[in-house]
Every structure is written in C-alpha cells, then in structure tokens.
Amino acid sequence: MDPDFLNAFTQPSTLDQFLTEDVIAKGEKRKLIKPTSSNNPKLEELKLCLTEWINRTLKEEHIVVKSLEEDLYDGLVLHHLLENLGSLKLDVDKIALTEKKQRQKLTVIMEAVAKCLQLEESQLKWSVESVLAKDLLSTLHLLVAIAKHFEPSLALPPNVQVETITIETTSGGLKASNAVEYITENKENIEAQSRDDAFDELFSCGPDKLDAVIKAVLHFVNQHVGKLGLNVKDIKSQFSDGVILLLLIGQLEGYFLNLRNFFLTPASTMEMV
C-alpha cells in the first residue's frame, strides 16, 4: 500500500472507511478534503456564508438548509435555487425519492448549470455522482460557481483553500496523492492578473491609439514620481538618462536609492550608462 495513503489521514475511522472494498471501485479516482482541513476556519466561514445565502434566497419557500452535504445531494434544494435565481424551469419532478430518480434529477440540473455558466465538461469541478455521494468539495465548487454567476455581489470569503487527497485503486493497491486546492479565488492572483491585463490591453492598441497609450503611461509615472516633486511630460527625452526610471523603481518598490550610487544630473553618456 502506498505510504502516502496511510499518512494522509489522521483519524482511524476515516482510514477504515476507505479500506472497504465497495467505497472505491477498481480504476476509480476520488478527491476528498483531508480531515486536517475539515476544521479550517476559512472553510467553515465559506460553508456558513453559502448556507445563509441559500436560506435567505429560499426563505419564502420555507426551505432551510443546515448541512450542505446532507441537504443538497438529492437535487431538491438545487432545483429550487436555480428556479429562484435564474428563473429556470427544469423538466424534473420536485421531489425524487429513489436514488435512480435523484440521479436523473441531478443530471438535468448539472446540464442546466453547465449551459448557464457556459462550461465544458472538462472544466467542471463537480459531477452528478460526487454530489449524490454527498462529497463536500464538489458541492462547494458547484455552489460557488452558481453564486458567482447568478449573484456576483455575494461577498464570498476569498482565498479559501483546502488540503485534498486523491485516492485511486490500482493493481498494486490503493494509491494517494496530496494537493492544495482553492475553492474561492486567490484575491492576490486576481489583482495581479488585473494589473497585467490592463497593461497588456494598452500595448495591444494599434498605432492610432499611441497617444492614448502614452498619456496613460505618463499618468501612471506621475502618480508615483509626483511624490518627489517631479513631473514627466515627455517619455523619450526625460527617460533617456535613466534618472526618472531609477526614481520610479524606488517609488514602486518602496525603497530609497542612495544618490551616491548614480548621477542625479548626468553630464555624459558614460554617466547615463
């Protein structure tokens, strides 16, 4: 047996559960939240936020959710949620009592969600089987995607991440691999991407937009070097000696450049270099 598999769990009961032959079929993979992440405060905050959002949305229908895994697996709450948020009329029974009916109902719901969110099957982080099996990770990914699409103003806690373990059965026995997975977006990465996108968009402009690009760059430069009492009006001439560039770097990175390390008023090409 893979040693990582034994090390992945801290609770014997959890280990015993996955050692039973009927939990994971041969060749099947299953990704789960590790017990060490189950009490993560950020994870609990996300679960509470989603639970309160669902209950608030479905208050008039007298639906109360207490457990995301236990109350959403049969499709009833998801059905009401989609009809309420997206005015979607799904051609399924409101109540599905048998596992076969629940699977059929969830299939229709998942297809409707994928269509609304314009997602390919390969992009989905959930499945009919995982939600039906009361898998918390899949259920959270599904609810976060629905919330972001239908109610983007909902303040979901950012940077919620969990440790996961992917288990599969092979000819040599059970194999496990560990990873860290984000359930809600990494805010720092989003902000960095937004900054990158803004500049990419500027420099992808055609020649006719050059003046607008220069104006935007000047505005950016003066926002920072203006704190030093400087004002840049011409990029070509005022950046040619490197002084403004050095001072700008210092402002952006938050440190003071020792004036003895460069010439503040270079008088020759060598001093500029």
Secondary structure as the mmCIF struct_conf table of DSSP 4:
data_model
#
loop_
_struct_conf.conf_type_id
_struct_conf.id
_struct_conf.beg_label_comp_id
_struct_conf.beg_label_asym_id
_struct_conf.beg_label_seq_id
_struct_conf.end_label_comp_id
_struct_conf.end_label_asym_id
_struct_conf.end_label_seq_id
HELX_RH_AL_P HELX_RH_AL_P1 PRO A 3 ASN A 7
TURN_TY1_P TURN_TY1_P1 ALA A 8 ALA A 8
BEND BEND1 THR A 10 THR A 10
HELX_RH_AL_P HELX_RH_AL_P2 PRO A 12 LEU A 19
BEND BEND2 THR A 20 THR A 20
TURN_TY1_P TURN_TY1_P2 GLU A 21 VAL A 23
BEND BEND3 ILE A 24 ILE A 24
TURN_TY1_P TURN_TY1_P3 LYS A 26 GLY A 27
STRN STRN1 LYS A 29 ILE A 33
HELX_RH_3T_P HELX_RH_3T_P1 PRO A 35 SER A 37
TURN_TY1_P TURN_TY1_P4 SER A 38 ASN A 39
HELX_RH_AL_P HELX_RH_AL_P3 PRO A 41 THR A 57
TURN_TY1_P TURN_TY1_P5 LEU A 58 LEU A 58
HELX_RH_3T_P HELX_RH_3T_P2 LYS A 59 GLU A 61
TURN_TY1_P TURN_TY1_P6 HIS A 62 HIS A 62
BEND BEND4 LYS A 66 LYS A 66
HELX_RH_AL_P HELX_RH_AL_P4 LEU A 68 LEU A 72
TURN_TY1_P TURN_TY1_P7 TYR A 73 ASP A 74
BEND BEND5 GLY A 75 GLY A 75
HELX_RH_AL_P HELX_RH_AL_P5 LEU A 76 GLY A 86
BEND BEND6 ASP A 91 VAL A 92
BEND BEND7 LYS A 94 LYS A 94
BEND BEND8 THR A 98 THR A 98
HELX_RH_AL_P HELX_RH_AL_P6 GLU A 99 LEU A 117
TURN_TY1_P TURN_TY1_P8 GLN A 118 GLN A 118
HELX_RH_3T_P HELX_RH_3T_P3 GLU A 121 GLN A 123
BEND BEND9 LYS A 125 LYS A 125
HELX_RH_AL_P HELX_RH_AL_P7 VAL A 128 LEU A 132
TURN_TY1_P TURN_TY1_P9 ALA A 133 LYS A 134
HELX_RH_AL_P HELX_RH_AL_P8 LEU A 136 PHE A 150
TURN_TY1_P TURN_TY1_P10 PRO A 152 SER A 153
BEND BEND10 LEU A 154 LEU A 154
HELX_LH_PP_P HELX_LH_PP_P1 LEU A 156 PRO A 157
BEND BEND11 PRO A 158 ASN A 159
STRN STRN2 GLN A 161 THR A 170
TURN_TY1_P TURN_TY1_P11 SER A 171 GLY A 172
STRN STRN3 GLY A 173 TYR A 182
BEND BEND12 ILE A 183 THR A 184
HELX_RH_AL_P HELX_RH_AL_P9 LYS A 187 PHE A 203
TURN_TY1_P TURN_TY1_P12 SER A 204 SER A 204
BEND BEND13 CYS A 205 CYS A 205
HELX_RH_3T_P HELX_RH_3T_P4 PRO A 207 LYS A 209
HELX_RH_AL_P HELX_RH_AL_P10 LEU A 210 VAL A 225
HELX_RH_3T_P HELX_RH_3T_P5 GLY A 226 LEU A 228
TURN_TY1_P TURN_TY1_P13 GLY A 229 GLY A 229
HELX_RH_AL_P HELX_RH_AL_P11 ILE A 235 PHE A 239
TURN_TY1_P TURN_TY1_P14 SER A 240 ASP A 241
BEND BEND14 GLY A 242 GLY A 242
HELX_RH_AL_P HELX_RH_AL_P12 VAL A 243 GLU A 253
TURN_TY1_P TURN_TY1_P15 GLY A 254 GLY A 254
HELX_LH_PP_P HELX_LH_PP_P2 PHE A 256 ASN A 258
HELX_RH_3T_P HELX_RH_3T_P6 LEU A 259 ASN A 261
BEND BEND15 PHE A 262 PHE A 262
BEND BEND16 LEU A 264 THR A 265
BEND BEND17 SER A 268 SER A 268
HELX_RH_AL_P HELX_RH_AL_P13 THR A 269 MET A 272
#
